[in-house]
Amino acid sequence: MATPEMRAVYAETLIELAEKNPDIVILEADLMKATGTGVFKEKFPDRAINVGVAESNMLSVAGGLSAEGKIPFAATFGCFAARRALDQFFISCAYAKLNVKLVGTDPGVSAAFNGGTHMPFEDLAIMRAVPQIDIVEPSDPVSLKALVKKLAERKNSAYLRLHRKALEPIYDASEQFEIGKAKLLKNGNDICIVALGGLMVRESLRAHAMLAEFGIDAAVVDALSLKPFDRETIALAMQGKKLVVTAENHQINGALGSAVAEIIAEQGGPRLVRVGINDEFGEVGTEAYLLERFKLRGEDIVQRIREVLKK
Amino acid sequence: MTSEEKKHLEDAACDIRILTIDAIGNLGVGHIGGAMSIVEVLTVLYMKHLRHDPKQPRWDGRDRLVLSKGHAGPALYSTLAYRGFFPKDMLYTLNRGGTNLPSHCDRNRTPGIDMTTGSLGQGLSAASGIALALRMNKNNAKVFAIIGDGESNEGQVWEAAMFAAQQKLDSLIAFTDYNKMQIDGMTHEINDLGDIEGKWKSFGWHVLRVNGHDVEAIDNAITEAKQHTGKPTMIILDTIKGKGASFCEGSLGSHNMTFDAAKAAEAIAKLKEAR
Protein backbone atom coordinates (compact mmCIF):
# COMPACT_ATOMS: atom_id res chain seq x y z
CA MET A 1 0.00 0.00 0.00
CA ALA A 2 1.37 3.40 -0.97
CA THR A 3 1.27 6.17 1.60
CA PRO A 4 -2.15 7.74 1.25
CA GLU A 5 -3.29 10.98 2.75
CA MET A 6 -5.54 10.23 5.68
CA ARG A 7 -8.09 12.75 4.40
CA ALA A 8 -8.28 10.88 1.09
CA VAL A 9 -9.00 7.68 2.99
CA TYR A 10 -11.63 9.50 5.03
CA ALA A 11 -13.38 10.81 1.89
CA GLU A 12 -13.14 7.51 0.03
CA THR A 13 -14.57 5.65 3.03
CA LEU A 14 -17.50 8.05 3.23
CA ILE A 15 -18.17 7.55 -0.49
CA GLU A 16 -18.12 3.80 0.05
CA LEU A 17 -20.58 4.14 2.93
CA ALA A 18 -22.77 6.61 1.05
CA GLU A 19 -23.09 4.28 -1.93
CA LYS A 20 -24.71 1.71 0.33
CA ASN A 21 -26.57 4.00 2.71
CA PRO A 22 -28.58 6.97 1.39
CA ASP A 23 -28.65 8.51 4.87
CA ILE A 24 -24.92 9.27 4.96
CA VAL A 25 -24.42 13.02 4.49
CA ILE A 26 -21.45 15.30 5.02
CA LEU A 27 -21.27 18.81 6.39
CA GLU A 28 -18.40 21.20 5.93
CA ALA A 29 -17.76 24.72 7.21
CA ASP A 30 -15.81 26.15 4.30
CA LEU A 31 -12.99 23.67 4.80
CA MET A 32 -14.03 21.13 2.19
CA LYS A 33 -10.75 21.71 0.38
CA ALA A 34 -8.80 21.01 3.56
CA THR A 35 -10.85 17.96 4.54
CA GLY A 36 -10.62 16.63 1.00
CA THR A 37 -14.30 15.78 0.68
CA GLY A 38 -14.72 17.48 -2.70
CA VAL A 39 -14.72 13.99 -4.23
CA PHE A 40 -17.74 13.12 -2.08
CA LYS A 41 -19.52 16.24 -3.29
CA GLU A 42 -18.84 15.31 -6.91
CA LYS A 43 -20.54 11.96 -6.38
CA PHE A 44 -23.31 13.12 -4.07
CA PRO A 45 -23.83 16.84 -4.62
CA ASP A 46 -27.11 16.89 -2.72
CA ARG A 47 -25.62 15.11 0.28
CA ALA A 48 -22.65 17.42 0.79
CA ILE A 49 -23.70 20.55 2.64
CA ASN A 50 -21.33 23.44 2.98
CA VAL A 51 -22.61 25.77 5.68
CA GLY A 52 -19.88 28.37 5.24
CA VAL A 53 -17.72 29.62 8.09
CA ALA A 54 -20.36 28.83 10.70
CA GLU A 55 -19.38 25.85 12.80
CA SER A 56 -22.03 26.42 15.46
CA ASN A 57 -24.77 26.39 12.86
CA MET A 58 -23.21 23.31 11.27
CA LEU A 59 -23.53 21.22 14.42
CA SER A 60 -27.15 22.19 15.13
CA VAL A 61 -28.06 21.63 11.46
CA ALA A 62 -26.39 18.23 11.82
CA GLY A 63 -28.59 17.55 14.86
CA GLY A 64 -31.67 18.42 12.81
CA LEU A 65 -30.56 16.16 9.96
CA SER A 66 -30.01 13.33 12.41
CA ALA A 67 -33.45 13.87 13.96
CA GLU A 68 -34.80 12.86 10.54
CA GLY A 69 -32.60 9.78 10.30
CA LYS A 70 -29.58 11.14 8.45
CA ILE A 71 -26.08 10.20 9.56
CA PRO A 72 -24.11 13.43 9.30
CA PHE A 73 -20.32 13.53 9.31
CA ALA A 74 -19.52 17.16 10.11
CA ALA A 75 -15.90 18.21 9.77
CA THR A 76 -13.80 21.21 10.66
CA PHE A 77 -10.44 21.85 12.28
CA GLY A 78 -10.33 20.25 15.72
CA CYS A 79 -9.90 23.61 17.43
CA PHE A 80 -13.23 24.82 16.05
CA ALA A 81 -14.95 21.47 16.48
CA ALA A 82 -14.16 21.23 20.16
CA ARG A 83 -14.13 24.88 21.16
CA ARG A 84 -16.30 26.96 18.83
CA ALA A 85 -19.11 24.47 18.36
CA LEU A 86 -18.94 22.58 21.66
CA ASP A 87 -22.33 23.66 23.00
CA GLN A 88 -24.02 22.88 19.71
CA PHE A 89 -22.43 19.44 19.62
CA PHE A 90 -23.27 18.94 23.28
CA ILE A 91 -26.95 20.02 23.20
CA SER A 92 -28.15 19.65 19.59
CA CYS A 93 -26.34 16.32 19.10
CA ALA A 94 -25.17 14.44 22.21
CA TYR A 95 -27.71 15.57 24.82
CA ALA A 96 -30.48 15.19 22.23
CA LYS A 97 -29.25 11.58 21.81
CA LEU A 98 -28.78 12.10 18.09
CA ASN A 99 -26.32 10.51 15.76
CA VAL A 100 -23.80 13.11 14.61
CA LYS A 101 -20.20 12.29 13.84
CA LEU A 102 -18.08 15.34 14.53
CA VAL A 103 -14.71 15.24 12.83
CA GLY A 104 -11.91 17.42 14.20
CA THR A 105 -8.95 17.55 11.83
CA ASP A 106 -5.36 18.67 12.28
CA PRO A 107 -4.78 17.32 15.77
CA GLY A 108 -2.12 18.95 17.93
CA VAL A 109 1.20 19.72 16.29
CA SER A 110 -0.03 18.53 12.90
CA ALA A 111 -1.68 21.96 12.61
CA ALA A 112 1.91 23.15 12.03
CA PHE A 113 1.91 26.37 9.94
CA ASN A 114 -1.58 27.34 11.10
CA GLY A 115 -0.01 27.84 14.51
CA GLY A 116 -1.28 28.21 18.05
CA THR A 117 -4.76 29.50 17.22
CA HIS A 118 -5.44 26.37 15.18
CA MET A 119 -3.57 23.80 17.28
CA PRO A 120 -5.93 21.69 19.35
CA PHE A 121 -4.12 20.36 22.40
CA GLU A 122 -7.36 20.23 24.40
CA ASP A 123 -10.06 18.82 22.10
CA LEU A 124 -9.94 15.30 23.52
CA ALA A 125 -10.12 16.51 27.12
CA ILE A 126 -13.13 18.64 26.25
CA MET A 127 -14.85 15.85 24.36
CA ARG A 128 -14.10 13.27 27.03
CA ALA A 129 -16.43 15.19 29.35
CA VAL A 130 -19.36 14.84 26.92
CA PRO A 131 -21.46 11.88 28.11
CA GLN A 132 -22.18 8.83 25.97
CA ILE A 133 -20.24 9.77 22.87
CA ASP A 134 -17.54 7.75 21.15
CA ILE A 135 -14.07 9.28 20.74
CA VAL A 136 -11.59 7.74 18.35
CA GLU A 137 -8.23 8.72 16.94
CA PRO A 138 -7.17 6.29 14.23
CA SER A 139 -3.43 5.89 13.76
CA ASP A 140 -3.18 4.86 10.12
CA PRO A 141 -5.21 4.51 6.92
CA VAL A 142 -6.36 0.98 7.77
CA SER A 143 -7.66 1.84 11.24
CA LEU A 144 -9.20 5.05 9.90
CA LYS A 145 -11.21 3.26 7.23
CA ALA A 146 -12.37 0.59 9.63
CA LEU A 147 -13.27 2.96 12.45
CA VAL A 148 -15.18 5.38 10.22
CA LYS A 149 -17.28 2.42 9.10
CA LYS A 150 -17.82 1.34 12.69
CA LEU A 151 -18.82 4.87 13.70
CA ALA A 152 -21.38 4.94 10.90
CA GLU A 153 -22.93 1.73 12.25
CA ARG A 154 -23.38 3.11 15.75
CA LYS A 155 -26.36 5.25 16.73
CA ASN A 156 -24.68 7.71 19.08
CA SER A 157 -22.76 10.89 18.44
CA ALA A 158 -19.00 10.69 18.16
CA TYR A 159 -15.82 12.70 17.87
CA LEU A 160 -13.30 11.52 15.29
CA ARG A 161 -9.88 13.10 15.68
CA LEU A 162 -8.58 13.01 12.14
CA HIS A 163 -4.98 13.39 11.07
CA ARG A 164 -5.30 14.75 7.52
CA LYS A 165 -1.83 14.19 6.19
CA ALA A 166 -0.23 11.08 4.71
CA LEU A 167 0.58 8.26 7.13
CA GLU A 168 2.16 4.89 6.34
CA PRO A 169 -0.06 1.94 7.19
CA ILE A 170 0.74 0.25 10.50
CA TYR A 171 -1.85 -2.47 10.20
CA ASP A 172 -2.46 -5.19 7.64
CA ALA A 173 -5.41 -4.48 5.43
CA SER A 174 -7.20 -7.47 6.98
CA GLU A 175 -6.94 -6.22 10.57
CA GLN A 176 -10.30 -5.92 12.37
CA PHE A 177 -11.16 -2.96 14.61
CA GLU A 178 -13.85 -2.12 17.12
CA ILE A 179 -14.81 1.17 18.73
CA GLY A 180 -13.47 1.05 22.28
CA LYS A 181 -10.74 -1.50 21.55
CA ALA A 182 -7.02 -0.88 21.75
CA LYS A 183 -4.35 -2.86 19.89
CA LEU A 184 -1.20 -4.31 21.35
CA LEU A 185 1.41 -3.48 18.70
CA LYS A 186 4.54 -4.74 20.46
CA ASN A 187 4.99 -7.17 23.26
CA GLY A 188 7.50 -6.18 25.91
CA ASN A 189 8.48 -7.24 29.41
CA ASP A 190 9.85 -4.14 31.13
CA ILE A 191 7.64 -1.19 30.43
CA CYS A 192 4.50 -0.32 28.52
CA ILE A 193 3.90 2.67 26.23
CA VAL A 194 0.27 3.53 25.53
CA ALA A 195 0.01 5.87 22.56
CA LEU A 196 -2.82 7.66 20.79
CA GLY A 197 -2.93 9.04 17.26
CA GLY A 198 -0.88 8.68 14.12
CA LEU A 199 2.12 10.75 15.19
CA MET A 200 2.48 9.43 18.71
CA VAL A 201 1.99 5.78 17.81
CA ARG A 202 4.84 6.18 15.32
CA GLU A 203 7.04 8.01 17.83
CA SER A 204 6.31 5.27 20.36
CA LEU A 205 7.29 2.56 17.88
CA ARG A 206 10.54 4.46 17.25
CA ALA A 207 11.04 4.66 21.02
CA HIS A 208 10.46 0.92 21.26
CA ALA A 209 13.33 0.28 18.83
CA MET A 210 15.65 2.78 20.55
CA LEU A 211 14.87 1.39 24.00
CA ALA A 212 15.93 -2.07 22.87
CA GLU A 213 19.44 -0.68 22.44
CA PHE A 214 19.43 0.22 26.13
CA GLY A 215 18.16 -3.20 27.08
CA ILE A 216 14.64 -1.97 27.79
CA ASP A 217 11.91 -4.18 26.43
CA ALA A 218 8.85 -1.99 25.83
CA ALA A 219 5.33 -3.08 25.01
CA VAL A 220 3.45 -0.62 22.77
CA VAL A 221 -0.31 -0.21 22.76
CA ASP A 222 -2.25 1.83 20.19
CA ALA A 223 -5.21 3.09 22.23
CA LEU A 224 -7.28 4.08 19.14
CA SER A 225 -10.38 4.88 21.19
CA LEU A 226 -10.50 7.25 24.13
CA LYS A 227 -14.19 6.65 24.76
CA PRO A 228 -15.13 3.93 25.41
CA PHE A 229 -11.63 3.38 26.78
CA ASP A 230 -10.25 -0.14 26.57
CA ARG A 231 -9.29 -0.46 30.22
CA GLU A 232 -9.05 -4.22 29.95
CA THR A 233 -6.41 -4.37 27.22
CA ILE A 234 -4.45 -1.51 28.73
CA ALA A 235 -4.56 -2.89 32.29
CA LEU A 236 -3.39 -6.23 30.95
CA ALA A 237 -0.56 -4.63 28.97
CA MET A 238 0.57 -2.68 32.08
CA GLN A 239 0.47 -5.70 34.36
CA GLY A 240 3.82 -6.48 35.97
CA LYS A 241 5.61 -3.62 34.19
CA LYS A 242 8.05 -1.28 35.94
CA LEU A 243 6.63 1.74 34.23
CA VAL A 244 3.79 2.83 31.99
CA VAL A 245 4.17 5.77 29.63
CA THR A 246 1.34 7.56 27.88
CA ALA A 247 2.14 9.38 24.63
CA GLU A 248 -0.32 11.84 23.19
CA ASN A 249 -0.29 14.81 20.83
CA HIS A 250 -2.44 16.65 23.36
CA GLN A 251 -2.40 18.08 26.86
CA ILE A 252 -1.36 15.44 29.39
CA ASN A 253 -4.34 16.41 31.52
CA GLY A 254 -7.80 15.23 30.63
CA ALA A 255 -7.25 12.75 27.82
CA LEU A 256 -5.06 9.66 27.43
CA GLY A 257 -2.69 10.36 30.33
CA SER A 258 -5.59 10.96 32.65
CA ALA A 259 -7.51 7.92 31.45
CA VAL A 260 -4.53 5.67 32.18
CA ALA A 261 -3.90 7.43 35.53
CA GLU A 262 -7.50 6.66 36.45
CA ILE A 263 -6.98 2.94 35.82
CA ILE A 264 -3.85 2.94 37.97
CA ALA A 265 -5.48 4.95 40.75
CA GLU A 266 -8.59 2.79 40.78
CA GLN A 267 -7.19 -0.68 40.32
CA GLY A 268 -3.46 -0.39 40.86
CA GLY A 269 -0.59 -0.47 38.41
CA PRO A 270 2.92 0.72 37.74
CA ARG A 271 4.34 4.20 38.01
CA LEU A 272 3.09 6.50 35.23
CA VAL A 273 4.97 8.96 33.04
CA ARG A 274 2.82 11.16 30.79
CA VAL A 275 4.37 12.38 27.55
CA GLY A 276 2.41 15.15 25.88
CA ILE A 277 1.79 18.86 26.16
CA ASN A 278 2.32 20.12 29.69
CA ASP A 279 -0.06 23.06 30.11
CA GLU A 280 1.16 25.03 27.11
CA PHE A 281 -0.49 26.64 24.11
CA GLY A 282 0.43 25.64 20.60
CA GLU A 283 2.68 27.66 18.34
CA VAL A 284 3.70 27.86 14.73
CA GLY A 285 6.35 25.79 12.98
CA THR A 286 6.91 22.64 11.00
CA GLU A 287 5.55 19.44 12.42
CA ALA A 288 9.13 18.21 12.96
CA TYR A 289 10.06 21.40 14.81
CA LEU A 290 6.95 21.19 16.98
CA LEU A 291 7.48 17.53 17.84
CA GLU A 292 10.91 18.48 19.12
CA ARG A 293 9.76 21.73 20.76
CA PHE A 294 7.08 19.93 22.77
CA LYS A 295 9.27 16.87 23.45
CA LEU A 296 7.00 14.42 21.68
CA ARG A 297 9.64 12.57 19.62
CA GLY A 298 10.68 8.98 20.14
CA GLU A 299 13.97 10.38 21.48
CA ASP A 300 12.08 12.40 24.08
CA ILE A 301 10.01 9.41 25.13
CA VAL A 302 13.22 7.37 25.52
CA GLN A 303 14.87 10.09 27.59
CA ARG A 304 11.88 10.34 29.95
CA ILE A 305 11.91 6.56 30.41
CA ARG A 306 15.66 6.38 30.99
CA GLU A 307 15.48 9.18 33.56
CA VAL A 308 12.92 7.26 35.58
CA LEU A 309 14.54 3.85 35.18
CA LYS A 310 18.04 5.36 35.63
CA LYS A 311 19.27 3.35 32.66
CA MET B 1 -62.30 33.24 9.16
CA THR B 2 -65.86 32.93 10.45
CA SER B 3 -66.67 34.38 13.82
CA GLU B 4 -67.38 30.85 15.12
CA GLU B 5 -64.01 29.64 14.02
CA LYS B 6 -62.37 32.64 15.60
CA LYS B 7 -64.24 32.06 18.86
CA HIS B 8 -63.29 28.40 18.75
CA LEU B 9 -59.59 29.27 18.40
CA GLU B 10 -59.77 31.94 21.07
CA ASP B 11 -61.44 29.53 23.46
CA ALA B 12 -58.76 26.95 22.75
CA ALA B 13 -56.06 29.54 23.41
CA CYS B 14 -57.78 30.42 26.66
CA ASP B 15 -57.89 26.76 27.69
CA ILE B 16 -54.22 26.28 26.83
CA ARG B 17 -53.30 29.43 28.74
CA ILE B 18 -55.23 28.17 31.76
CA LEU B 19 -53.55 24.77 31.62
CA THR B 20 -50.14 26.45 31.48
CA ILE B 21 -50.78 28.85 34.38
CA ASP B 22 -52.22 25.98 36.40
CA ALA B 23 -49.22 23.70 35.74
CA ILE B 24 -46.61 26.31 36.60
CA GLY B 25 -48.66 27.57 39.55
CA ASN B 26 -48.91 24.04 40.87
CA LEU B 27 -45.13 23.87 40.98
CA GLY B 28 -44.79 27.46 42.16
CA VAL B 29 -42.09 28.67 39.79
CA GLY B 30 -41.44 28.76 36.08
CA HIS B 31 -41.00 30.56 32.79
CA ILE B 32 -44.47 32.02 32.69
CA GLY B 33 -43.80 35.22 30.70
CA GLY B 34 -42.45 33.73 27.47
CA ALA B 35 -44.90 30.83 27.67
CA MET B 36 -47.89 33.17 27.76
CA SER B 37 -46.69 35.19 24.78
CA ILE B 38 -46.70 32.19 22.40
CA VAL B 39 -50.05 30.66 23.34
CA GLU B 40 -51.93 32.02 20.31
CA VAL B 41 -49.37 30.89 17.76
CA LEU B 42 -49.27 27.41 19.30
CA THR B 43 -53.06 27.31 19.31
CA VAL B 44 -53.40 28.30 15.66
CA LEU B 45 -50.67 25.84 14.66
CA TYR B 46 -52.06 22.84 16.53
CA MET B 47 -55.75 23.59 15.95
CA LYS B 48 -55.44 24.41 12.29
CA HIS B 49 -52.15 24.17 10.44
CA LEU B 50 -49.70 21.68 11.86
CA ARG B 51 -50.37 18.18 10.58
CA HIS B 52 -50.11 15.84 13.54
CA ASP B 53 -51.47 12.65 15.03
CA PRO B 54 -51.39 12.51 18.84
CA LYS B 55 -51.53 8.71 18.64
CA GLN B 56 -48.37 8.63 16.52
CA PRO B 57 -46.13 11.44 17.74
CA ARG B 58 -43.34 10.39 15.35
CA TRP B 59 -45.61 9.89 12.32
CA ASP B 60 -43.43 10.61 9.29
CA GLY B 61 -46.11 12.70 7.59
CA ARG B 62 -46.40 15.15 10.48
CA ASP B 63 -45.28 18.74 10.29
CA ARG B 64 -42.41 19.42 12.67
CA LEU B 65 -42.13 22.07 15.33
CA VAL B 66 -38.95 23.23 16.97
CA LEU B 67 -39.50 25.44 20.00
CA SER B 68 -36.12 27.09 19.92
CA LYS B 69 -36.97 29.22 22.94
CA GLY B 70 -37.11 25.94 24.81
CA HIS B 71 -37.89 27.56 28.16
CA ALA B 72 -41.44 28.17 26.91
CA GLY B 73 -41.89 24.38 26.95
CA PRO B 74 -44.79 24.53 29.45
CA ALA B 75 -47.00 26.33 26.87
CA LEU B 76 -46.20 23.67 24.30
CA TYR B 77 -46.80 20.86 26.79
CA SER B 78 -50.23 22.31 27.55
CA THR B 79 -50.97 22.49 23.83
CA LEU B 80 -49.86 18.90 23.31
CA ALA B 81 -51.95 17.74 26.27
CA TYR B 82 -54.90 19.73 24.94
CA ARG B 83 -54.52 17.90 21.62
CA GLY B 84 -54.30 14.51 23.33
CA PHE B 85 -50.62 13.61 23.05
CA PHE B 86 -50.69 12.77 26.75
CA PRO B 87 -53.14 13.16 29.66
CA LYS B 88 -53.61 16.68 31.02
CA ASP B 89 -52.82 15.36 34.53
CA MET B 90 -49.25 14.86 33.38
CA LEU B 91 -48.88 18.65 33.29
CA TYR B 92 -48.67 18.58 37.08
CA THR B 93 -45.42 16.64 36.84
CA LEU B 94 -43.74 19.68 35.25
CA ASN B 95 -40.14 19.96 36.43
CA ARG B 96 -40.60 17.43 39.21
CA GLY B 97 -37.93 14.75 39.54
CA GLY B 98 -38.34 12.00 36.97
CA THR B 99 -40.84 13.97 34.87
CA ASN B 100 -41.20 13.73 31.13
CA LEU B 101 -41.98 17.45 31.04
CA PRO B 102 -38.69 19.21 31.78
CA SER B 103 -38.34 23.00 31.87
CA HIS B 104 -36.74 22.96 28.42
CA CYS B 105 -37.99 20.81 25.52
CA ASP B 106 -36.52 17.32 25.22
CA ARG B 107 -37.25 15.16 22.18
CA ASN B 108 -36.41 12.00 24.11
CA ARG B 109 -38.86 12.57 26.92
CA THR B 110 -42.04 14.17 25.67
CA PRO B 111 -44.40 12.78 23.02
CA GLY B 112 -44.79 15.43 20.33
CA ILE B 113 -41.49 17.21 20.94
CA ASP B 114 -39.43 17.07 17.75
CA MET B 115 -36.20 18.65 18.91
CA THR B 116 -34.28 19.14 22.12
CA THR B 117 -33.74 22.83 22.82
CA GLY B 118 -32.86 25.07 25.70
CA SER B 119 -29.47 26.47 24.82
CA LEU B 120 -30.70 29.54 22.99
CA GLY B 121 -29.79 30.09 19.38
CA GLN B 122 -29.68 26.47 18.28
CA GLY B 123 -33.26 25.68 17.35
CA LEU B 124 -33.46 27.58 14.08
CA SER B 125 -30.34 25.76 12.88
CA ALA B 126 -31.82 22.43 13.93
CA ALA B 127 -35.10 23.28 12.21
CA SER B 128 -33.10 24.08 9.06
CA GLY B 129 -31.41 20.68 9.31
CA ILE B 130 -34.80 19.02 9.68
CA ALA B 131 -36.17 20.92 6.66
CA LEU B 132 -33.10 19.94 4.64
CA ALA B 133 -33.45 16.26 5.58
CA LEU B 134 -37.15 16.29 4.71
CA ARG B 135 -36.33 17.75 1.31
CA MET B 136 -33.71 15.04 0.74
CA ASN B 137 -36.30 12.45 1.77
CA LYS B 138 -38.90 13.99 -0.58
CA ASN B 139 -41.18 14.51 2.39
CA ASN B 140 -43.34 17.62 1.92
CA ALA B 141 -43.93 18.21 5.65
CA LYS B 142 -43.54 21.76 6.91
CA VAL B 143 -41.13 22.75 9.64
CA PHE B 144 -42.18 25.43 12.11
CA ALA B 145 -39.75 27.08 14.49
CA ILE B 146 -40.38 29.57 17.26
CA ILE B 147 -37.51 31.75 18.40
CA GLY B 148 -37.38 34.49 21.00
CA ASP B 149 -36.47 38.13 20.61
CA GLY B 150 -33.90 37.90 23.40
CA GLU B 151 -32.71 34.70 21.77
CA SER B 152 -32.08 36.71 18.62
CA ASN B 153 -29.07 38.24 20.39
CA GLU B 154 -27.35 34.93 19.66
CA GLY B 155 -25.10 35.04 16.60
CA GLN B 156 -26.10 31.52 15.65
CA VAL B 157 -29.63 32.74 14.84
CA TRP B 158 -28.12 34.81 12.06
CA GLU B 159 -25.90 31.97 10.89
CA ALA B 160 -29.08 29.93 10.54
CA ALA B 161 -30.82 32.85 8.84
CA MET B 162 -28.15 32.94 6.13
CA PHE B 163 -28.06 29.18 5.81
CA ALA B 164 -31.83 28.64 5.45
CA ALA B 165 -32.05 31.35 2.81
CA GLN B 166 -29.02 29.98 0.95
CA GLN B 167 -30.61 26.53 0.92
CA LYS B 168 -33.99 27.99 -0.13
CA LEU B 169 -35.73 26.13 2.66
CA ASP B 170 -39.25 27.26 1.84
CA SER B 171 -40.82 24.53 3.96
CA LEU B 172 -39.41 26.35 6.97
CA ILE B 173 -41.76 28.82 8.64
CA ALA B 174 -40.31 30.56 11.66
CA PHE B 175 -41.82 32.91 14.20
CA THR B 176 -40.14 35.50 16.37
CA ASP B 177 -41.97 35.96 19.65
CA TYR B 178 -41.35 39.70 19.79
CA ASN B 179 -42.51 40.47 23.31
CA LYS B 180 -39.79 43.14 23.58
CA MET B 181 -38.48 41.81 26.88
CA GLN B 182 -35.60 39.65 27.98
CA ILE B 183 -34.34 38.60 31.39
CA ASP B 184 -32.43 41.73 32.27
CA GLY B 185 -34.67 44.34 30.69
CA MET B 186 -36.30 45.64 27.55
CA THR B 187 -34.71 44.21 24.42
CA HIS B 188 -34.15 47.70 23.03
CA GLU B 189 -32.15 48.58 26.12
CA ILE B 190 -30.08 45.39 26.20
CA ASN B 191 -29.38 44.61 22.54
CA ASP B 192 -31.77 46.42 20.26
CA LEU B 193 -33.15 44.34 17.40
CA GLY B 194 -33.82 47.58 15.55
CA ASP B 195 -35.47 47.05 12.18
CA ILE B 196 -36.26 43.41 12.79
CA GLU B 197 -38.32 43.02 9.63
CA GLY B 198 -35.60 44.67 7.57
CA LYS B 199 -32.99 42.40 9.11
CA TRP B 200 -34.82 39.22 8.12
CA LYS B 201 -35.63 40.58 4.66
CA SER B 202 -32.00 41.46 4.08
CA PHE B 203 -31.05 37.91 5.08
CA GLY B 204 -33.21 36.67 2.20
CA TRP B 205 -36.35 35.68 4.06
CA HIS B 206 -40.00 36.25 3.25
CA VAL B 207 -41.16 38.36 6.19
CA LEU B 208 -44.60 38.95 7.67
CA ARG B 209 -45.55 40.78 10.83
CA VAL B 210 -48.76 40.38 12.80
CA ASN B 211 -50.29 40.85 16.22
CA GLY B 212 -49.21 37.67 17.96
CA HIS B 213 -52.34 37.49 20.06
CA ASP B 214 -54.74 37.79 17.12
CA VAL B 215 -55.59 34.26 16.04
CA GLU B 216 -57.07 35.38 12.74
CA ALA B 217 -54.00 37.43 11.80
CA ILE B 218 -51.71 34.52 12.73
CA ASP B 219 -53.85 32.15 10.69
CA ASN B 220 -53.68 34.41 7.65
CA ALA B 221 -49.91 34.78 7.97
CA ILE B 222 -49.33 31.03 8.23
CA THR B 223 -51.64 30.42 5.26
CA GLU B 224 -49.64 32.87 3.19
CA ALA B 225 -46.31 31.50 4.37
CA LYS B 226 -47.25 27.95 3.43
CA GLN B 227 -47.89 29.06 -0.13
CA HIS B 228 -44.73 31.09 -0.46
CA THR B 229 -41.98 29.37 -2.43
CA GLY B 230 -38.26 29.87 -2.82
CA LYS B 231 -37.57 31.39 0.59
CA PRO B 232 -38.07 30.53 4.24
CA THR B 233 -40.62 32.71 6.01
CA MET B 234 -40.21 34.67 9.21
CA ILE B 235 -43.41 35.79 10.89
CA ILE B 236 -42.74 38.47 13.49
CA LEU B 237 -45.32 38.17 16.24
CA ASP B 238 -45.87 41.34 18.22
CA THR B 239 -46.68 39.93 21.61
CA ILE B 240 -46.89 40.81 25.27
CA LYS B 241 -44.78 38.92 27.77
CA GLY B 242 -46.98 37.26 30.36
CA LYS B 243 -50.10 37.88 28.22
CA GLY B 244 -53.24 36.73 30.03
CA ALA B 245 -51.56 35.95 33.36
CA SER B 246 -52.98 38.88 35.30
CA PHE B 247 -50.24 38.88 37.92
CA CYS B 248 -47.44 39.34 35.41
CA GLU B 249 -48.78 40.53 32.06
CA GLY B 250 -46.34 43.00 30.55
CA SER B 251 -44.03 42.68 33.51
CA LEU B 252 -40.25 42.53 33.18
CA GLY B 253 -40.02 40.12 36.08
CA SER B 254 -42.09 37.46 34.34
CA HIS B 255 -39.30 35.59 32.59
CA ASN B 256 -38.90 33.02 35.34
CA MET B 257 -40.91 33.86 38.43
CA THR B 258 -42.45 32.35 41.51
CA PHE B 259 -46.18 32.45 42.03
CA ASP B 260 -48.46 30.27 44.10
CA ALA B 261 -51.60 28.32 43.35
CA ALA B 262 -53.77 31.13 44.75
CA LYS B 263 -52.28 33.65 42.28
CA ALA B 264 -52.74 31.11 39.51
CA ALA B 265 -56.37 30.53 40.51
CA GLU B 266 -57.03 34.25 40.51
CA ALA B 267 -55.57 34.66 37.01
CA ILE B 268 -57.49 31.63 35.76
CA ALA B 269 -60.75 33.00 37.17
CA LYS B 270 -60.15 36.26 35.32
CA LEU B 271 -59.49 34.40 32.06
CA LYS B 272 -62.69 32.38 32.48
CA GLU B 273 -64.63 35.53 33.21
CA ALA B 274 -63.34 37.26 30.10
CA ARG B 275 -64.00 34.49 27.60
Contacts between the chains, C-beta under 8 A, distances in Angstrom:
chain1	res1	chain2	res2	distance
A	25	B	136	7.5
A	46	B	136	6.5
A	47	B	136	7.2
A	49	B	132	6.9
A	49	B	167	7.8
A	51	B	159	7.7
A	51	B	163	5.6
A	52	B	159	8.0
A	52	B	162	7.1
A	52	B	163	7.3
A	52	B	166	7.7
A	54	B	156	7.9
A	54	B	159	4.0
A	54	B	162	7.4
A	54	B	163	6.8
A	56	B	121	7.6
A	56	B	122	7.9
A	56	B	125	7.4
A	56	B	155	7.5
A	56	B	156	4.7
A	56	B	159	6.2
A	57	B	125	4.7
A	57	B	128	7.9
A	57	B	156	5.8
A	57	B	159	3.7
A	57	B	160	5.4
A	57	B	163	5.6
A	59	B	125	7.9
A	60	B	122	4.3
A	60	B	123	7.6
A	60	B	125	3.3
A	60	B	126	4.8
A	60	B	129	6.8
A	60	B	156	7.0
A	60	B	160	7.4
A	61	B	125	5.1
A	61	B	126	7.0
A	61	B	128	5.5
A	61	B	129	3.8
A	61	B	132	7.0
A	61	B	160	7.7
A	61	B	163	6.7
A	62	B	129	6.3
A	63	B	115	7.4
A	63	B	116	7.9
A	63	B	122	7.6
A	63	B	125	7.8
A	63	B	126	5.1
A	63	B	129	6.2
A	64	B	66	7.8
A	64	B	115	6.8
A	64	B	125	6.9
A	64	B	126	3.9
A	64	B	127	6.2
A	64	B	128	6.3
A	64	B	129	2.3
A	64	B	130	4.1
A	64	B	131	7.6
A	64	B	132	7.2
A	64	B	133	6.8
A	65	B	129	4.3
A	65	B	130	7.4
A	65	B	132	6.3
A	65	B	133	4.7
A	66	B	129	7.7
A	67	B	107	6.9
A	67	B	114	6.7
A	67	B	115	5.9
A	67	B	126	7.1
A	67	B	129	7.3
A	67	B	130	5.7
A	67	B	133	7.5
A	68	B	129	7.8
A	68	B	130	5.6
A	68	B	133	3.4
A	68	B	134	6.2
A	68	B	137	6.7
A	69	B	133	7.1
A	69	B	137	7.7
A	70	B	133	5.1
A	70	B	136	7.3
A	87	B	119	5.5
A	87	B	122	7.7
A	88	B	119	7.9
A	88	B	122	5.8
A	88	B	125	7.4
A	88	B	156	7.4
A	90	B	119	7.9
A	91	B	116	6.7
A	91	B	117	7.8
A	91	B	118	6.8
A	91	B	119	4.4
A	91	B	122	6.1
A	92	B	115	8.0
A	92	B	116	7.2
A	92	B	119	7.9
A	92	B	122	5.0
A	92	B	125	7.2
A	92	B	126	5.5
A	95	B	116	6.2
A	96	B	106	7.9
A	96	B	107	5.9
A	96	B	108	7.2
A	96	B	115	7.0
A	96	B	116	3.7
A	97	B	107	7.9
A	97	B	108	5.2
A	97	B	116	8.0
